[in-house]
C-alpha cells in the first residue's frame, strides 16, 4: 500500500463497528478456517505418535561415609591431601548422562533398534519386542540408520526387506543382507501375522542424551531426578531401570577397584613404615650409647647440681686463699707489737693453736713490760719466742695457702668438665628429640594405617551401590505430547488467525474508497449522497414508479443538490456539473439519473454531454443525433434548437449530446462560442441544467469550463476509486470560484457489505438485512 500524504488533516475517530465490520463480513472464512484447522488437528491427533515421559529419583549417598573416601578424608584432616571429598551431584549427573554409560546401557539391552508393528497409516512401537536383531558384522559402507520390514512366513522362516532388497532367512541363523552386513534374527516371543518394522540404530547415545533430563531437586540435598521422553512407556521405564542398575553396578565396581588399590597402598606403606621404625629405633640406641646417655633430662639435672657444688666449693676455697693472703700480708707488714687475728675462718687447728700461743705470749710480754723494760731477760726471751712463733705461723700459712691453691685449681677443673657436659646437653637433646619425633610420627602413621587397613577390609566386604532408588522408574499414564486440548485450541486459534490476517492484510493493502466515512477521513468536502450499486443492469434506474434503492438514492441526491442551490438568485438557472477523477467511476450514470430524478418531478431539465472525448449521453438515453455541442461551437450558424433533443422519455427532459469527437478537445473548450453556449442555454428558461463533464485527472477539459457551474458533483466510485483521489480533488477545488459549490457523490455502494443504507426504499420493496449485519450497516 502506497504512503499517500493527503492535503487535508481530517480528525479521525476510532469507530469500533467500522473496525470489526470487515471481519464480520468475512465470517464464512472464519468458520471455514476453524473447521479446516480443527479437522486437520483431529487427523493429526488420530495418527500422531503420542510421547510419554518416565521418571525416577535417586539419593546419591555421601562418598565420605567410610571406605577409601573416608581414608582420603582422614588424610585431608592430617594435611596430607587437599581438596574436598563431598559428593558432587553435578559430577554424578554428568556420569549418568555420559556417552560411555549410555552406550553400554543401550547396546547391552538392545535399546538401539526400534521394533514396531506396521499399520495401514502409521506404525506402533512394541516393547518388549518378540524379535531381536543383532548385527554380527557390519559392512563398511553401511548406512548409519536403516529401516527393514520383516514378515513371518512360518515358525522357522521370515522375509526381510528394505527399499532395494528382499530375501528369506531363518530365525536364529546368521545371514548376509546387502549394505548392512551379517545379521541374525531371534524370536523372543510369539510372532503375530503382521509386518514388523525394524529401524536399526534409531536410538543412540545422542538421542538418549537429548531426551534424558537429570536435575538436582534441592541444592541442599543429594537427590537427583531423572526423566526421559519417548513413544513407548514400557521401553522408557526399562531404559531408566537399566540405566540406574548399570550406574550402581559400575559404582560398586569402581569402589572395589578403589578398595583393592587402597589395600595395596596400605600394605606397601605399612611395610615401609615397619622398616623405617626399625631404622629410627637403632639410630636412637646408637646415639645414647655413643654419648653415655640413659636419660638426658635426669643427667642434665645431675650435671647442673654438680656444677653448682663445684662452684660453691671454688668460692669457699678462693675465700680461704684470700684470708690467708691477707693474714700473711698483715704478719709480714707488722712488727712484734701487734696481735695476730685468730678467728678469721682458718680451718687448720695447728695454725689456730700457734696463733693463740703467739697472742698469749704477746699479752704476757706486754704485762711484764708494764713493770719492767726490754732488757729484762724474761721479756727478751718472750720477744725471741714471739719472733719464732711469727716465723712458724707465716710458714704454716704459706704451706696451707699452697695446698688451698692446688685444691682450688682442682675444683675449677672439675667445674669446667661439668660445665662442658651441660653445654653439650641442648645439642644432644635437640638431636634426640628429632629422632624421637620421627619415631612418634612413624608410629602414629603406622597405627593409623593398621586401623584403616581393617576399615578397608570391612568396607570391601560390605559394598553398597552409590545411588539409592527413592522413586523407582515409572511412566505417566497420560502422554505429555501431543496435548489434545492445546492442539485443538491452537488449531482453532490458527484457523481463526489465518482469515483474520488475510482480512487484516486485505484491509491494510486496500487503497480503495468504500463508504462515506472513508471519504470523510480523506477530505472535508461534503458527501451529498451515496448511490446504491446498480443491480438492474440498466443505465437509467430512475422513473416515476421505481421504489428500488438505486432510484431512491438519486432522490436523496436531488434533495441534497436542492439544498445547495437554494441560495442562488430566483431568476437564475442553476448549472450542475458532474465529474470524477478518472473514467469508469460512474459520472455519466450519476449525471443522467440525476437529470431524470429532476425530470420526474415535472421540472424542465436540460442534460448536456460535455465529455467530448468519451461521450455517453447518447448511449444512456438511446439518442442518435448528428449534431451536438461540438457542432455548435464549430458552426456559428448552428442554433441550440438544432442540437437539442426534446422530451426524452416523455418526462420533459431535454438533452444535448457532445457531438463528434474533435481532434483538439481542450482548445475547443476555450472557444468563445462555449461562453455563448452557456449564456444561451441559461436564457432558455430551464429549471436546472445537468452537465456530464470529462474526468479531471487525465484531461484538463473540465477545469476549463468550471466558471459556468454553480455546483459540481465529484463522483467517487465505491471499491474502485483510489483513496489518493483527494489529492486531485484538492487541486481541482483550488481552481474553482469561491461561490461554486463542490460536493462528492459516492457511487456504486454495495449495501450487502454493510456500506450504504442497509434497508429498502419506498414502501413497496424492502431489502432485508441479516440480523448479524444490522449493527454494522453504514448509513450515508
C-alpha positions in Angstrom: 0.0 0.0 0.0 1.4 3.3 -1.0 2.0 6.0 1.6 -0.1 9.0 0.4 0.0 12.3 2.2 -3.4 13.8 1.9 -3.8 17.5 1.7 -6.2 18.0 4.5 -5.9 17.0 8.1 -9.1 15.3 9.0 -9.5 14.4 12.6 -10.1 10.7 12.9 -12.2 9.0 15.5 -12.0 5.3 16.2 -15.2 3.5 15.1 -15.3 0.1 16.7 -18.1 -1.0 14.4 -16.1 0.1 11.4 -13.1 -1.8 12.6 -15.0 -5.0 13.2 -17.3 -4.9 10.2 -14.7 -6.3 7.7 -14.1 -9.3 9.8 -17.8 -9.9 10.4 -18.5 -9.6 6.7 -15.9 -12.4 6.2 -17.4 -14.7 8.8 -17.7 -17.6 6.4 -14.0 -17.6 6.0 -13.5 -17.7 9.8 -15.9 -20.6 10.1 -14.2 -22.4 7.2 -10.7 -21.8 8.6 -11.8 -23.0 12.1 -13.4 -26.2 10.7 -10.4 -27.0 8.4 -7.9 -26.4 11.2 -9.9 -28.5 13.7 -10.3 -31.2 11.1 -6.6 -31.3 10.5 -6.0 -31.2 14.2 -8.2 -34.3 14.7 -6.4 -36.1 11.9 -3.1 -35.2 13.5 -4.2 -36.4 16.9 -5.6 -39.6 15.4 -2.4 -40.6 13.7 0.4 -38.8 15.6 2.5 -41.0 17.8 2.0 -40.0 21.5 5.0 -39.0 23.5 5.3 -40.3 27.1 7.6 -39.5 30.0 9.1 -41.8 32.5 10.5 -40.5 35.8 12.7 -41.7 38.6 14.5 -40.2 41.6 17.8 -41.3 43.2 19.5 -40.5 46.5 23.2 -40.1 45.9 25.0 -41.3 49.0 27.7 -39.2 50.6 31.1 -40.7 49.5 32.6 -39.8 52.8 30.7 -42.5 54.6 33.6 -44.9 55.0 35.8 -46.8 52.6 38.6 -45.2 50.6 36.8 -41.8 50.7 36.9 -41.9 54.5 40.6 -42.7 54.3 41.0 -39.7 51.9 39.1 -37.6 54.4 41.4 -38.6 57.2 44.4 -37.8 55.1 42.9 -34.3 54.5 42.4 -33.9 58.2 46.1 -34.7 58.7 47.0 -32.2 56.0 48.4 -35.0 53.7 45.9 -34.2 51.0 44.0 -31.1 49.9 40.6 -30.7 48.3 37.0 -31.7 49.2 35.7 -35.2 49.3 32.0 -34.4 49.4 29.7 -35.9 46.8 29.4 -33.6 43.8 25.9 -34.0 42.4 26.8 -32.2 39.2 29.6 -34.7 38.6 27.2 -37.6 39.2 24.7 -36.1 36.7 27.5 -35.9 34.2 28.4 -39.6 34.9 24.7 -40.6 34.4 24.5 -38.7 31.2 27.9 -39.7 29.9 28.3 -41.1 26.5 30.1 -44.2 27.6 27.5 -45.2 30.2 24.6 -44.6 27.8 26.3 -46.5 25.0 26.8 -49.5 27.4 23.2 -49.4 28.6 21.8 -49.1 25.0 24.0 -51.8 23.4 23.7 -54.3 26.2 19.9 -54.2 26.4 19.1 -53.8 22.7 17.6 -50.3 23.0 19.3 -49.1 19.9 16.8 -50.7 17.5 13.2 -49.8 17.3 10.7 -52.6 16.7 7.2 -51.6 15.6 4.1 -53.2 14.1 3.4 -51.8 10.6 -0.2 -50.4 10.3 -2.1 -49.0 7.4 -1.1 -45.4 8.1 1.3 -45.4 11.0 3.4 -47.9 12.9 3.2 -48.6 16.6 6.4 -49.4 18.6 6.3 -52.5 20.7 8.4 -53.3 23.7 9.5 -55.8 24.7 9.8 -57.0 21.1 9.0 -60.6 20.1 12.0 -60.4 17.8 15.6 -59.3 18.2 18.0 -58.4 15.5 21.8 -58.5 16.0 24.4 -57.2 13.7 27.3 -59.6 13.8 29.4 -57.9 11.3 28.8 -54.5 9.7 29.7 -53.5 6.2 32.0 -50.5 5.9 29.5 -48.7 3.6 26.6 -49.5 5.8 24.1 -46.6 6.3 24.0 -45.1 9.8 20.3 -45.8 10.0 18.4 -48.4 8.0 14.7 -49.4 8.0 13.7 -53.0 7.5 10.4 -54.8 7.1 10.1 -58.3 8.5 7.2 -60.6 7.7 6.8 -64.1 9.2 6.5 -66.9 6.7 6.2 -69.8 9.2 7.6 -70.7 12.6 11.1 -71.0 11.1 11.4 -68.6 8.2 10.7 -65.0 7.6 11.1 -62.5 4.8 13.1 -59.3 5.4 13.4 -56.4 3.0 14.1 -52.7 2.6 13.6 -50.4 -0.3 16.2 -52.1 -2.5 16.4 -55.7 -1.5 14.3 -58.5 -0.2 15.3 -62.0 0.9 14.2 -65.0 3.0 16.1 -66.2 6.1 15.7 -68.5 9.1 15.2 -67.4 12.7 18.3 -67.9 14.9 20.7 -68.3 11.9 23.1 -65.8 10.6 22.5 -64.4 7.1 24.1 -61.6 5.0 21.9 -58.6 4.0 23.3 -56.3 1.3 24.6 -52.8 2.5 24.2 -53.9 6.2 26.3 -57.0 6.9 25.9 -60.2 8.7 22.7 -60.4 10.8 20.9 -62.8 13.0 17.2 -62.5 13.9 16.0 -64.3 17.0 12.5 -64.9 18.3 11.9 -63.7 21.8 8.1 -64.3 21.9 5.0 -65.1 20.0 5.0 -63.5 16.5 1.7 -62.4 15.1 0.8 -62.5 11.4 1.8 -58.9 10.9 4.5 -56.8 9.3 7.2 -55.7 11.7 9.2 -52.5 11.1 12.8 -52.5 12.3 14.7 -49.2 12.5 18.3 -50.0 13.0 20.3 -47.7 15.3 17.3 -45.4 15.6 18.2 -44.8 19.3 21.8 -44.0 20.1 23.6 -42.1 22.9 22.9 -38.8 21.3 19.2 -39.5 21.2 19.3 -40.7 24.8 21.3 -37.7 26.0 18.9 -35.3 24.3 15.8 -36.8 25.8 17.3 -37.7 29.2 17.0 -35.0 31.8 18.8 -35.2 35.1 18.3 -32.4 37.7 19.0 -31.7 41.3 15.8 -31.4 43.2 17.2 -29.4 46.1 20.5 -27.5 46.2 21.0 -28.5 49.8 20.0 -32.2 49.3 21.5 -35.2 47.5 18.5 -36.3 45.4 18.7 -36.4 41.6 15.5 -36.5 39.4 15.7 -38.4 36.1 13.2 -38.2 33.3 13.1 -39.3 29.7 10.7 -38.9 26.8 9.7 -41.4 24.1 6.9 -43.1 22.3 6.8 -46.4 24.4 6.1 -46.2 28.1 7.5 -49.7 28.8 10.7 -49.0 26.9 11.2 -45.8 28.8 10.7 -47.4 32.2 13.0 -50.2 31.2 15.7 -47.8 30.0 15.7 -45.8 33.3 15.7 -49.1 35.3 18.7 -50.4 33.3 20.5 -47.1 33.5 20.2 -47.0 37.3 21.2 -50.6 37.5 24.3 -50.1 35.3 25.2 -46.9 37.2 25.1 -48.6 40.5 26.9 -51.7 39.2 29.8 -49.6 37.8 29.9 -47.5 41.1 30.3 -50.8 43.0 33.0 -51.9 40.6 34.7 -48.6 41.0 34.5 -48.9 44.8 36.0 -52.4 44.6 38.8 -51.1 42.4 39.4 -48.3 44.9 39.3 -50.7 47.8 41.8 -53.0 46.2 44.1 -50.1 45.3 43.7 -48.8 48.9 44.6 -52.2 50.4 47.7 -52.4 48.2 48.7 -48.9 49.1 48.1 -49.6 52.9 50.2 -52.8 52.8 53.0 -51.1 51.0 53.0 -48.2 53.4 52.9 -50.4 56.4 55.9 -52.4 55.2 57.8 -49.2 54.6 56.9 -47.8 58.0 58.0 -51.0 59.7 61.4 -50.8 58.1 61.6 -47.0 58.9 60.7 -47.6 62.6 63.5 -50.2 62.9 66.0 -47.8 61.5 64.9 -45.0 63.8 65.0 -47.2 66.9 68.5 -48.3 66.0 69.6 -44.7 65.5 68.2 -43.8 69.0 70.1 -46.7 70.6 73.4 -45.8 68.9 73.1 -42.2 69.9 72.6 -43.0 73.6 75.4 -45.5 73.5 77.8 -43.1 71.9 77.0 -40.3 74.3 76.7 -42.4 77.5 73.2 -41.3 77.9 70.4 -43.0 79.7 68.1 -40.2 80.5 69.1 -36.8 79.1 66.8 -34.9 81.4 67.9 -36.6 84.6 71.6 -36.4 83.7 71.2 -32.7 82.9 69.9 -32.2 86.4 72.8 -34.0 88.0 75.3 -32.0 85.9 73.7 -28.8 86.9 73.8 -29.8 90.6 77.5 -30.8 90.4 78.3 -27.6 88.7 76.7 -25.6 91.4 78.5 -27.7 94.1 81.9 -27.2 92.4 81.2 -23.5 92.1 80.3 -23.2 95.7 83.5 -25.1 96.8 85.6 -22.9 94.5 84.2 -19.8 96.1 84.9 -21.1 99.5 88.4 -22.0 98.5 89.0 -18.6 97.0 87.7 -17.0 100.2 90.2 -19.0 102.3 93.0 -18.1 100.0 92.1 -14.5 100.2 92.0 -14.7 104.1 95.4 -16.5 104.2 97.0 -14.0 101.8 95.6 -11.1 103.9 96.9 -12.6 107.1 100.3 -13.2 105.6 100.4 -9.6 104.4 99.4 -8.5 107.9 102.1 -10.6 109.6 104.8 -9.5 107.2 104.0 -5.9 107.4 103.6 -5.7 111.2 106.2 -6.0 113.8 106.1 -7.8 117.2 103.9 -5.2 118.7 100.6 -6.4 117.3 98.3 -9.3 117.9 97.6 -11.8 115.1 93.8 -12.2 114.3 92.8 -15.7 115.3 89.0 -16.1 114.4 89.1 -15.3 110.7 87.8 -18.6 109.2 91.1 -20.6 109.4 90.2 -24.3 109.5 93.7 -25.7 110.3 93.7 -26.4 114.1 97.5 -26.4 114.4 97.8 -22.9 112.9 95.0 -21.7 115.1 96.8 -23.1 118.2 100.0 -21.4 117.2 98.2 -18.1 116.7 96.6 -18.5 120.1 100.0 -19.2 121.7 101.5 -16.2 119.9 98.8 -13.9 121.2 99.1 -15.3 124.8 102.8 -14.8 124.7 102.4 -11.3 123.3 100.0 -10.4 126.1 102.3 -11.9 128.7 105.2 -9.8 127.4 103.1 -6.7 127.5 102.2 -7.3 131.1 105.9 -7.7 132.0 106.8 -4.5 130.1 104.3 -2.6 132.2 106.5 -3.2 135.2 110.0 -3.7 133.6 111.8 -2.9 130.4 113.1 -4.8 127.3 116.3 -5.6 128.9 114.5 -7.8 131.3 115.7 -11.3 130.4 112.2 -12.7 130.6 111.0 -10.0 128.2 113.8 -10.7 125.9 113.0 -14.4 126.0 109.4 -13.7 125.2 110.5 -11.5 122.3 112.6 -14.3 120.9 109.7 -16.7 121.3 107.3 -14.3 119.6 109.7 -14.0 116.6 110.0 -17.7 116.3 106.2 -18.2 116.6 105.6 -15.5 114.0 108.0 -17.1 111.6 106.4 -20.5 112.1 102.9 -19.1 111.6 104.0 -17.4 108.3 105.5 -20.7 107.0 102.5 -22.6 108.0 100.1 -20.1 106.4 102.2 -20.3 103.2 102.1 -24.0 103.1 98.3 -24.0 103.8 97.9 -21.4 101.1 99.7 -23.5 98.6 97.6 -26.5 99.4 94.4 -24.5 99.1 95.5 -23.2 95.7 96.0 -26.7 94.5 92.6 -27.6 95.8 91.0 -24.5 94.1 92.6 -25.5 90.8 91.3 -29.0 91.1 87.8 -27.7 91.8 87.9 -25.4 88.8 89.0 -28.2 86.5 86.1 -30.4 87.7 83.7 -27.4 87.2 84.9 -26.9 83.7 84.3 -30.5 82.9 80.8 -30.4 84.3 80.0 -27.1 82.5 81.2 -28.7 79.2 78.8 -31.5 79.6 76.0 -29.1 80.5 76.8 -27.0 77.3 76.6 -30.2 75.1 73.2 -31.2 76.6 70.9 -28.9 74.3 72.5 -30.2 71.1 72.1 -33.8 72.3 68.6 -33.1 73.4 67.8 -31.5 70.0 69.2 -34.4 68.1 67.5 -36.9 70.3 64.2 -35.0 70.1 64.4 -35.1 66.2 64.9 -38.8 66.4 62.1 -39.1 68.9 59.8 -37.0 66.8 60.4 -39.1 63.6 59.7 -42.2 65.7 56.4 -40.8 67.0 55.3 -39.7 63.5 56.1 -43.1 62.1 54.4 -44.9 65.0 51.2 -42.8 64.7 51.1 -43.2 60.9 51.8 -46.9 61.3 49.0 -47.4 63.8 46.7 -45.2 61.6 47.3 -47.3 58.6 46.8 -50.5 60.5 43.4 -49.2 61.6 42.5 -48.1 58.0 43.5 -51.5 56.7 41.0 -53.1 58.9 38.3 -50.5 57.9 39.1 -51.0 54.3 38.7 -54.7 54.8 35.3 -54.2 56.3 34.3 -51.8 53.5 35.4 -54.2 50.9 33.3 -57.0 52.5 30.2 -54.7 52.6 29.9 -52.8 49.3 26.8 -50.7 48.7 25.6 -49.1 45.5 26.3 -45.4 45.1 22.6 -44.5 44.4 19.6 -45.4 46.5 16.4 -45.5 44.4 13.8 -43.2 46.0 11.2 -43.5 43.3 11.5 -46.5 41.1 11.1 -45.7 37.3 7.5 -45.2 36.4 5.7 -43.7 33.4 3.0 -41.1 33.4 -0.3 -42.5 32.3 -1.2 -39.6 30.1 1.0 -38.7 27.2 2.9 -35.4 27.5 2.6 -34.7 23.8 0.6 -34.1 21.8 -1.7 -32.3 24.3 -5.2 -32.8 22.9 -6.7 -29.6 24.4 -3.7 -27.5 23.5 -3.6 -28.9 19.9 -7.3 -28.3 19.4 -7.2 -24.8 20.9 -4.1 -23.9 18.9 -5.8 -25.3 15.7 -8.9 -23.2 16.5 -6.8 -20.1 17.1 -4.8 -20.8 13.9 -8.0 -21.4 11.9 -9.3 -18.0 13.1 -5.9 -16.2 12.9 -5.3 -17.0 9.2 -8.6 -15.5 8.0 -8.0 -12.6 10.4 -4.6 -12.0 9.0 -5.9 -12.3 5.4 -8.7 -9.8 6.1 -6.3 -7.6 8.0 -3.8 -7.6 5.2 -6.5 -7.0 2.7 -7.7 -4.0 4.7 -4.1 -2.9 5.2 -3.4 -3.1 1.5 -6.7 -1.7 0.5 -6.3 1.7 -1.3 -9.9 1.9 -2.4 -12.8 4.1 -1.2 -15.7 2.0 0.2 -18.1 4.1 2.1 -18.9 7.6 3.2 -16.8 7.6 6.3 -13.7 6.6 4.4 -14.2 9.7 2.3 -14.7 11.9 5.3 -11.4 10.7 6.7 -9.7 12.0 3.5 -11.3 15.3 2.8 -13.5 17.9 4.3 -15.5 18.2 1.1 -19.1 17.2 1.9 -20.6 13.9 0.7 -24.0 14.8 -0.8 -25.3 11.2 -1.2 -24.3 7.6 -1.5 -25.7 6.0 -4.7 -26.6 2.3 -4.3 -24.8 -0.1 -6.6 -26.8 -0.6 -9.8 -28.1 -4.2 -9.8 -30.7 -3.6 -12.6 -28.3 -3.7 -15.5 -30.0 -0.5 -16.9 -28.2 2.8 -17.4 -31.3 4.8 -16.3 -32.7 3.5 -13.0 -34.9 6.4 -12.1 -38.6 6.6 -13.1 -41.8 7.7 -11.5 -42.8 4.2 -10.4 -39.4 3.0 -9.2 -39.1 2.4 -5.4 -35.8 0.5 -5.7 -32.9 1.6 -3.5 -31.0 2.7 -6.6 -33.7 5.2 -7.6 -34.3 6.3 -4.0 -30.6 7.2 -3.6 -30.9 9.6 -6.5 -33.9 11.2 -4.9 -31.7 11.8 -1.9 -29.0 13.3 -4.1 -31.6 15.5 -5.7 -32.6 16.8 -2.3 -29.0 17.5 -1.3 -28.4 19.4 -4.5 -31.6 21.5 -4.0 -30.3 22.5 -0.5 -27.0 23.6 -2.1 -28.7 25.5 -4.9 -31.4 27.3 -2.8 -29.1 30.2 -2.2 -29.0 31.1 -5.9 -31.0 34.0 -7.4 -34.6 33.1 -8.2 -34.3 34.1 -11.9 -31.0 32.2 -12.4 -31.0 28.7 -13.9 -28.7 26.5 -11.8 -26.0 24.6 -13.7 -24.7 21.4 -12.1 -21.5 19.8 -13.4 -20.9 16.1 -12.7 -17.3 15.0 -13.0 -14.9 12.4 -11.5 -11.2 11.7 -11.1 -10.8 9.0 -13.7 -13.1 7.3 -16.1 -15.5 4.4 -15.2 -16.3 6.0 -11.8 -19.9 6.4 -12.9 -20.2 10.2 -13.5 -22.3 9.7 -16.7 -24.5 7.3 -14.8 -24.9 9.7 -11.9 -25.5 12.8 -14.1 -28.1 11.1 -16.4 -30.0 9.6 -13.4 -29.8 12.9 -11.5 -31.3 14.7 -14.6 -34.0 12.0 -14.7 -34.7 12.5 -11.0 -35.4 16.1 -11.6 -37.4 15.3 -14.7 -39.9 13.0 -13.0 -40.8 15.9 -10.7 -42.2 17.7 -13.9 -39.3 20.2 -13.9 -37.8 21.4 -17.1 -34.4 19.8 -17.2 -31.6 20.1 -19.8 -29.0 17.4 -19.8 -25.7 18.2 -21.6 -22.9 15.8 -22.5 -19.6 17.7 -22.4 -17.3 14.7 -22.0 -16.4 15.2 -25.6 -13.6 12.7 -25.6 -15.8 9.8 -24.4 -19.5 10.7 -24.9 -22.0 8.6 -23.0 -25.2 10.8 -23.2 -26.5 9.2 -26.4 -25.8 5.7 -25.1 -27.5 6.3 -21.8 -30.7 7.8 -23.3 -30.5 5.9 -26.6 -30.2 9.2 -28.6 -29.0 9.2 -32.2 -28.0 12.6 -33.4 -25.5 14.0 -35.9 -25.4 17.4 -34.1 -24.2 18.3 -30.7 -22.1 20.6 -28.6 -19.0 20.3 -30.8 -21.0 21.2 -33.9 -22.5 24.2 -32.1 -19.0 25.5 -31.2 -17.5 25.0 -34.6 -20.5 26.2 -36.6 -21.6 29.7 -35.7 -24.7 29.3 -37.8 -25.9 26.3 -35.8 -28.6 27.1 -33.1 -29.4 25.4 -29.8 -32.8 24.3 -31.2 -31.0 22.3 -33.9 -28.8 20.3 -31.4 -31.3 19.9 -28.6 -33.2 16.6 -28.2 -36.7 17.3 -26.8 -38.8 15.5 -24.3 -36.7 12.4 -23.9 -38.7 9.5 -22.4 -41.8 11.8 -22.2 -40.6 13.2 -18.9 -39.9 16.8 -20.1 -36.2 16.1 -20.3 -34.1 17.7 -23.0 -30.6 16.6 -23.9 -27.7 17.9 -25.9 -25.1 15.3 -26.9 -21.4 16.1 -27.2 -21.3 15.5 -31.0 -18.3 14.2 -32.9 -15.0 13.8 -31.1 -12.8 16.8 -32.1 -9.0 16.5 -32.7 -8.3 19.2 -30.1 -10.9 19.0 -27.2 -9.0 21.3 -24.8 -8.7 24.1 -27.4 -12.3 23.6 -28.4 -13.5 24.3 -24.8 -11.6 27.6 -24.9 -13.6 28.8 -27.9 -15.7 32.0 -27.4 -18.7 30.0 -28.6 -18.6 28.0 -25.3 -19.4 31.0 -23.2 -22.2 31.9 -25.7 -23.5 28.4 -25.4 -23.9 28.6 -21.6 -25.4 32.1 -21.8 -27.9 31.0 -24.4 -29.0 27.8 -22.6 -29.5 29.9 -19.4 -31.9 32.1 -21.3 -34.0 29.0 -22.3 -35.9 29.0 -19.0 -34.8 25.5 -17.8 -35.4 24.7 -14.1 -32.0 23.0 -13.9 -29.1 22.2 -16.2 -27.1 19.0 -15.6 -23.8 18.7 -17.4 -21.7 15.5 -17.8 -18.1 16.6 -18.0 -14.8 14.8 -18.5 -12.7 13.3 -15.7 -10.3 15.8 -14.0 -7.2 13.6 -13.6 -6.4 12.5 -17.2 -7.5 15.7 -19.0 -7.9 19.4 -18.3 -11.3 19.8 -20.1 -13.5 20.2 -17.0 -11.2 22.7 -15.3 -11.5 25.0 -18.4 -15.3 25.4 -18.0 -15.9 25.3 -14.3 -16.7 29.1 -14.2 -20.0 28.2 -15.8 -21.0 25.8 -13.0 -23.0 26.7 -9.9 -22.4 23.3 -8.3 -20.1 20.5 -9.1 -20.8 16.9 -8.1 -17.5 15.0 -7.8 -18.2 11.3 -8.4 -16.3 8.7 -6.4 -17.0 5.0 -7.0 -17.0 2.6 -4.1 -14.4 -0.1 -4.3 -12.9 1.4 -7.4 -11.6 4.9 -6.7 -8.3 5.1 -5.1 -8.0 7.0 -1.8 -5.5 9.2 -3.4 -8.3 10.9 -5.3 -8.4 13.5 -2.6 -5.1 14.9 -3.9 -6.7 15.5 -7.3 -9.8 16.8 -5.6 -7.8 19.3 -3.6 -6.1 20.7 -6.8 -9.4 20.8 -8.6 -11.1 22.7 -5.8 -8.3 25.3 -5.6 -9.2 26.3 -9.2 -12.9 26.9 -8.6 -14.6 30.1 -7.9 -15.5 30.7 -4.3 -19.2 30.7 -5.0 -19.1 27.4 -6.8 -20.4 24.6 -4.6 -18.4 21.4 -4.6 -19.7 18.1 -3.2 -19.0 14.4 -3.5 -21.3 11.7 -4.8 -20.3 8.2 -3.6 -21.4 5.8 -6.4 -22.0 2.1 -6.5 -22.2 1.4 -2.8 -22.7 -2.3 -2.1 -25.3 -2.5 0.7 -24.7 -6.2 1.0 -21.3 -5.5 2.5 -22.6 -3.1 5.1 -22.0 0.1 3.0 -24.8 2.5 2.4 -28.3 2.3 3.8 -28.9 -1.3 4.6 -32.7 -1.0 4.2 -35.2 -0.7 1.4 -36.6 2.5 -0.1 -40.2 3.3 -0.6 -43.0 1.2 0.6 -43.3 -1.5 -1.9 -39.9 -3.2 -1.6 -37.9 -3.9 1.5 -34.4 -5.3 1.4 -34.0 -7.4 4.4 -30.6 -7.3 6.1 -29.3 -10.3 8.1 -29.6 -9.7 11.9 -25.8 -10.1 12.4 -25.2 -7.3 9.9 -27.7 -4.7 11.2 -25.3 -3.2 13.9 -22.7 -2.7 11.2 -24.7 -1.3 8.3 -23.5 2.2 7.4 -25.9 5.0 6.7 -24.9 7.5 4.2 
